[in-house]
Amino acid sequence: MKGIDQKEKAHNHKVVEIRRVCKVGKGGKTLRFRALVVVGNQQGIVGIGIGKANQVLNAIRKGQYRAIQNRIHIPLTRTKTIPHQIKGSYGASLILLRPAAPGSGVIAGGAIRAVLELAGIRNILAKQINSKNKVNTAKATLYALQNLRYLTVTAKLRKLTLERLTNRKLKAKSNSDEKLNQKTLITNNSNELIKKNVKKKVQVKDNK
């Protein structure tokens, strides 16, 4: 239990949903509680867990422990958004995630918002389609985030350049960079000339 406490301190958790579940058997109905918990460090790591128990606190505890076990790492950009648009589906729910400009905020609701905020995303556009079940939507967002990739990684896998992959020309070097390159070339040439002159003088002295 000590190891669990240390992990809980390193991550923030949020309870998305608590439901009372009823199971019917020979002896009658047995009531239990189901808790959907999201765990993340707000720096690109997030996980989801579901816990069931006779008491609410125990269900939250179980869900938190399972969420820590199911953590994934997410690629983020400098502006705290996702690298590209992506879709994720689980069951009857479908999620659409789009990158947003700085200052847009997290435009999402329900379980999607909890997952994105604890993952450390600050600017994103999310759309929930079809089913609105919180468990399915949370898992769909996690699967979508799990399939994200940086442009450099996809370019290496496809053996392409970034220009060809994005159909955009990279920024040309500025005038200041060109001037610096010219200065370095001039200094290198001058150093080579000085070295040649020194060698000639040494050879002349040896001949004398």
Wavefront OBJ file of the C-alpha trace (Angstrom):
o trace
v 0.000 0.000 0.000
v 2.962 2.351 0.519
v 3.843 2.117 -3.180
v 0.297 3.084 -4.130
v 0.397 6.145 -1.865
v 3.637 7.371 -3.480
v 2.162 7.018 -6.979
v -0.989 8.861 -5.924
v 1.085 11.819 -4.702
v 2.898 12.051 -8.050
v -0.366 12.105 -10.058
v -3.633 14.003 -9.830
v -6.878 12.072 -10.059
v -10.450 13.012 -10.872
v -13.643 11.009 -10.329
v -15.740 11.316 -13.491
v -18.717 9.134 -12.563
v -20.055 7.109 -9.639
v -22.898 4.678 -10.318
v -24.829 2.215 -8.207
v -24.774 -1.206 -9.851
v -27.206 -3.987 -8.969
v -26.443 -7.668 -9.506
v -29.258 -10.219 -9.266
v -28.451 -13.728 -8.069
v -30.065 -16.641 -6.262
v -29.797 -14.926 -2.912
v -31.358 -11.713 -4.203
v -29.983 -8.362 -5.282
v -26.486 -7.234 -4.328
v -25.787 -3.490 -4.566
v -22.322 -2.221 -5.433
v -20.756 1.045 -6.609
v -18.811 1.631 -9.827
v -16.370 4.555 -10.079
v -14.723 5.879 -13.243
v -11.417 7.567 -12.320
v -8.926 9.475 -14.499
v -5.310 9.866 -13.393
v -2.623 12.135 -14.906
v 0.405 14.294 -14.147
v -0.611 17.148 -16.549
v 2.655 16.657 -18.463
v 1.681 14.121 -21.124
v 0.822 11.055 -18.990
v -2.783 9.945 -18.407
v -4.715 6.796 -17.551
v -8.286 5.538 -16.965
v -9.523 3.000 -14.444
v -12.843 1.504 -13.308
v -13.296 0.233 -9.770
v -16.191 -1.657 -8.173
v -16.781 -2.177 -4.451
v -19.449 -2.220 -1.751
v -18.384 1.261 -0.603
v -17.767 4.401 -2.640
v -14.295 5.116 -1.237
v -13.084 1.592 -1.951
v -14.420 1.801 -5.509
v -12.560 5.089 -6.082
v -9.409 3.564 -4.604
v -9.581 0.574 -6.944
v -10.280 2.756 -9.975
v -7.332 4.996 -9.116
v -4.979 2.028 -8.771
v -6.101 0.544 -12.120
v -5.771 3.935 -13.829
v -2.157 4.179 -12.642
v -1.493 0.731 -14.135
v -3.062 1.728 -17.497
v -1.145 4.996 -18.018
v 0.028 6.066 -21.484
v 2.380 8.788 -22.736
v 0.986 11.411 -25.149
v 2.971 13.544 -27.643
v 2.371 17.274 -27.094
v 3.527 20.371 -28.942
v 5.060 23.538 -27.493
v 1.644 25.220 -27.355
v 0.217 22.326 -25.277
v -1.950 20.890 -28.051
v -1.965 17.701 -30.136
v 0.196 17.405 -33.290
v -2.628 16.550 -35.712
v -6.335 15.765 -36.046
v -7.452 12.285 -35.010
v -10.559 10.173 -34.362
v -11.135 7.571 -31.685
v -13.975 5.109 -31.187
v -14.984 2.656 -28.511
v -18.312 0.830 -28.573
v -20.973 3.164 -29.970
v -19.113 6.402 -29.106
v -16.968 8.345 -31.570
v -14.611 11.203 -30.643
v -13.037 13.804 -32.926
v -10.010 15.762 -31.668
v -8.498 18.765 -33.445
v -5.479 20.924 -32.528
v -6.258 24.527 -31.566
v -4.377 27.839 -31.501
v -2.827 29.142 -28.261
v -5.442 30.739 -26.010
v -8.353 28.628 -27.291
v -8.596 26.479 -24.173
v -10.088 23.012 -23.805
v -13.357 23.050 -25.733
v -14.844 19.766 -24.545
v -17.215 18.421 -21.937
v -17.890 15.462 -19.697
v -15.356 12.659 -19.490
v -13.433 14.010 -22.495
v -12.556 17.217 -20.676
v -11.293 15.356 -17.609
v -8.978 13.163 -19.704
v -7.598 16.073 -21.745
v -6.983 18.341 -18.747
v -5.177 15.690 -16.701
v -3.091 14.811 -19.770
v -1.743 18.373 -19.823
v -3.501 19.606 -22.987
v -4.409 23.305 -22.809
v -5.642 24.076 -26.359
v -7.862 21.601 -28.217
v -11.217 21.220 -29.967
v -13.194 18.036 -29.188
v -16.471 16.731 -30.600
v -18.553 13.897 -29.136
v -20.587 11.888 -31.653
v -23.213 9.130 -31.232
v -23.233 7.590 -27.745
v -22.694 9.801 -24.685
v -21.798 7.003 -22.272
v -18.987 8.379 -20.085
v -17.049 5.117 -19.906
v -17.077 4.686 -23.685
v -16.210 8.333 -24.385
v -13.325 8.272 -21.900
v -11.880 5.117 -23.468
v -12.372 6.502 -26.982
v -10.407 9.657 -26.118
v -7.632 7.555 -24.578
v -7.381 5.395 -27.717
v -7.307 8.517 -29.896
v -4.525 10.082 -27.835
v -2.602 6.808 -27.865
v -2.469 6.832 -31.686
v -0.982 10.336 -31.930
v 2.444 10.756 -33.520
v 4.902 13.556 -34.172
v 5.459 14.606 -37.800
v 9.128 13.681 -37.556
v 8.237 10.116 -36.511
v 5.775 9.621 -39.385
v 8.300 11.069 -41.842
v 10.948 8.570 -40.687
v 8.529 5.641 -40.884
v 7.465 6.591 -44.421
v 11.038 7.537 -45.413
v 9.974 11.004 -46.533
v 11.110 14.543 -45.858
v 9.029 16.955 -43.796
v 8.485 19.169 -46.876
v 6.998 16.320 -48.883
v 4.902 15.028 -45.978
v 3.348 18.404 -45.140
v 3.413 19.812 -48.726
v 4.962 22.975 -47.302
v 8.313 24.611 -47.809
v 10.453 25.035 -44.734
v 11.335 28.560 -43.672
v 14.304 30.013 -45.513
v 17.288 31.254 -43.584
v 17.119 34.879 -42.526
v 19.601 37.574 -43.583
v 21.232 37.541 -40.167
v 21.927 33.801 -40.486
v 23.419 34.301 -43.952
v 25.659 37.096 -42.679
v 26.879 34.919 -39.843
v 27.666 32.117 -42.287
v 29.605 34.548 -44.515
v 31.587 35.816 -41.521
v 32.517 32.313 -40.474
v 33.659 31.507 -44.017
v 35.815 34.668 -44.143
v 37.413 33.928 -40.771
v 38.120 30.322 -41.758
v 39.732 31.432 -45.036
v 41.862 34.039 -43.294
v 43.061 31.493 -40.736
v 44.043 29.099 -43.524
v 46.023 31.838 -45.300
v 47.870 32.732 -42.093
v 48.788 29.089 -41.530
v 50.120 28.791 -45.130
v 52.261 31.928 -44.759
v 53.724 30.656 -41.487
v 54.622 27.331 -43.114
v 56.344 29.116 -46.046
v 58.435 31.254 -43.694
v 59.499 28.194 -41.720
v 60.547 26.399 -44.931
v 62.578 29.422 -46.111
v 64.435 29.598 -42.796
v 65.241 25.871 -42.946
v 66.662 26.229 -46.475
v 68.932 29.057 -45.364
l 1 2 3 4 5 6 7 8 9 10 11 12 13 14 15 16 17 18 19 20 21 22 23 24 25 26 27 28 29 30 31 32 33 34 35 36 37 38 39 40 41 42 43 44 45 46 47 48 49 50 51 52 53 54 55 56 57 58 59 60 61 62 63 64 65 66 67 68 69 70 71 72 73 74 75 76 77 78 79 80 81 82 83 84 85 86 87 88 89 90 91 92 93 94 95 96 97 98 99 100 101 102 103 104 105 106 107 108 109 110 111 112 113 114 115 116 117 118 119 120 121 122 123 124 125 126 127 128 129 130 131 132 133 134 135 136 137 138 139 140 141 142 143 144 145 146 147 148 149 150 151 152 153 154 155 156 157 158 159 160 161 162 163 164 165 166 167 168 169 170 171 172 173 174 175 176 177 178 179 180 181 182 183 184 185 186 187 188 189 190 191 192 193 194 195 196 197 198 199 200 201 202 203 204 205 206 207 208
